[in-house]
Amino acid sequence: MQEDVLRIYHKLQPLFRAHPWHGVPLGTNYPEIVTAYIEVGPADSVKYELDKASGILKVDRPQLYSNICPTLYGMLPRTYSGKRVAEYCNRKTGRNDIAGDDDPLDICVLTEKYFPHGDILLQARPIGGIRMIDNGEADDKIIAVMKGDAIYGSWQDISDCPDSILKRIEHYFLTYKMAPDETSPKTEIVAIYGKEEAHQIIQLGVEDYKEKFPHLADIF
């Protein structure tokens, strides 16, 4: 029965737009090279987010203040921040109260190129990440460079990224939910990690996805 469903799916797939979360492969060479779905870029004064039910890019909220995302920002298809990602975060922080945020893994992609809008797919190479906790939930931000980028494409690890760029990314995620009169961040950044750890978190996110969506795990 499942084989019949998969055969029908593969026949009909070219007729429809794929759901960016469930219908796009992460790539055959992940976690070294991943497919990223970009929702927001530095040109956006609106915070866009994938509508998980429909697969359509929606308005999450207008950016009311001056915090504009400094990179391309989106998610990794067919990943999920579930119990494995949460357990890893708990182990690394020495805590036991952190849960997964029930979303795909987030990714920030560095590139010299200008992208006027999101809702695009690109190939990226993870070089590290930010361990962020948002309201008691693991909310890792994988940091990557766009494959083939003339400026950033040669970077191999987070150590290649200047502190000034990392601080700009950190500042965005510490302030993007704050009003100007607030003094306490609503998010917490507890670590910056390198490529090997980013790869491990992506793998855990894939395993969490397969457990959360077993009926979709064998599509690709």
N, C-alpha and C positions, 0 to 999 in steps of 0.2 A: 504493500500500500504506500509506504513512504517513498519507495523508488518511483512509483507512478506519479506521485505528487511532484517529486523533484524533476522528473522528465517533463511534465507539463510546465513547471516553473521555467525551466531553461528554454523551452520553446517559446513561451510568451514573453520572457524577459525583455527582448529587444523592442517590444511594442510599447513599453511603459517606462517612465522615469523611475529610477531606483530610489528607494528611501535612503537618504544619506547615512543614516545610522546602521540600518539592518541590511540594506541591499547593495552596499559598496564593499568590496574586499579591502582589508587592511593592507594587503600586499603579500607577495610570495617571499619577500626578503625581510619581513618584519622580525625583530624590532630594529634592525639596522637601517632599513628604509621603510617608511610608512606612508600610507595615503592619509592626508589630512583634509578634512572638510572645513573650509574657512567661513566663519560667520561674520566676523568684524575685522575691520582694518583701521589703520591710523587716520584715514580720511573720514571715519564715521563719527558723527556726534550723537548717534543713536546706538544703544546696545541691542543688537540683534541676537536671536537665539533660535536654534532649531526647535520647532514644535514636534515633540517626540511622537505624538499620535499620527500626524499627517505627513511629516517629513518636509513641511514647508517652512521656510525661514520667516520668523515672525518678529515683531517689535517686542522686546523684553521691557525696555524702558528708555526714554530719552535721557541722555547724559546731561543732567541739569547744571553741572558745574564743569570745571576746566580739566577734568580727568579723562583724557583721551588715550585709548589703548596704544602703546608705543610699537606694537608688532601686529602682524596678522595673527588672529586669535580664533580658534575653533575647536574641533573635537576629532577624536580618532574613531573611525567607524568600527563597529563590532568589538568594542571594549565596554567595560562596565565597572564602576567603582562600587564593588560589593564587599563581601566579607574578607576576601583575600587581601585586597588593597587596604582595607581597614586594619586587618591584623598586622600587616607589614608596618603601617603607620604607627600603630600602638607599640609594636616592638622597637621601632626606631626612636620613639619619643619617651619610652618608659611609662606609657599610660595604658589604661585598659578601658577607657570610656569613649573611644573614637569609633564612629560608624562610617560606612561608606555613604556617599551622597546620592547613590542611585542614578547617577548620570554617566554618560560616556566620559572617558578620560579627556581632559582639556589639553590643548597644545598651543604654544606660542611659536610662530615661525618667523625667523629673521631673514630678511631679504632686502636688497637694495632697490628692488623694483616697486613701482607704485601700482597699487590695486585700487580702482575706484569703487569697488563694491565687493561684498562677500558672495556666498552661495556658489563657491567654486571648489574644485578638488585640485590638489597639487601633491607632488612627491617631496618628502622632507626627510632629513636625517637627524634623529635625536642626538643631542650632545649633553643633555643633563636635565635638570628640573628643579622646581621649587616645591618644597613640602609645605603646603598651606592647609590650615584647619579653619573651616568656616562653620561657625555655630555647632561645634562638636563633631563635624564630619570631615573626613579626608577629602581634600580638594586639590590634588596634585596638579601642577602646571608643568607639563613636559615642555622643555625648551629645545627647539630644533632649528636647523638652517635649511633653506629651500635647496633642494638638489640642483646642482649646476649653477648656483648663484655666483656671480663674478666676484663679489666682495666677501660674503660670508661662507660660501660653499666649501672652502678649504678647512674650516674649523672642524676639529675632531672631538673636542671635549669642552666642558664648561670652563675649563681653565684658559681656553683661547678667547673667551668672551670678556671684554674689559669690564671692570667694576662699574663704570659709569652706565653701561647698558643694563647690567643686572639691577643696579639701584633704581633705574627708571622703571623697569618691569615690576620690581618689588613695590615701589611707591604706588604704581597704578593699582595693584591688587590690594594694597593696604587701605586705599582711599576711595576706591570706585563705588563703595556703598555708603560713604560718609557724607553728611551735610557739612557746609563750611563751619558751622558753630559747634560741631562735635569734635571732641579731643581724643576719644578712645576708638581705635580701629575695631571694626566688626569682624575682621579676619585676623589670623595669626600666621606669620611665616616663621617656621621653626628650623628650617635647614635649606641649604642649596646643595644639590648633589650632582654627581657627574654622570657620564654616559652609561657606565655599567649598571648603575642603580636605576637610571631611566629605563634601560632595556628590561630590567627585572620587573619594574612596576607595569610596564606595558604588557609583559607576559602574564602577570597576575590579572591585569584587566581583561585580557583575552579569556583566561580561565574563568573569571567571574562571569563574563558574558555567556560563555557556553553553558554554565550552570543556570544562569537566569533565563536564558532563551534556548533551551535544548532543542526545540522544534525548528530553530533557525540555524543551528550550529553546523549542519551538514549541507547547507545550500551551496557553499563554495568549496 
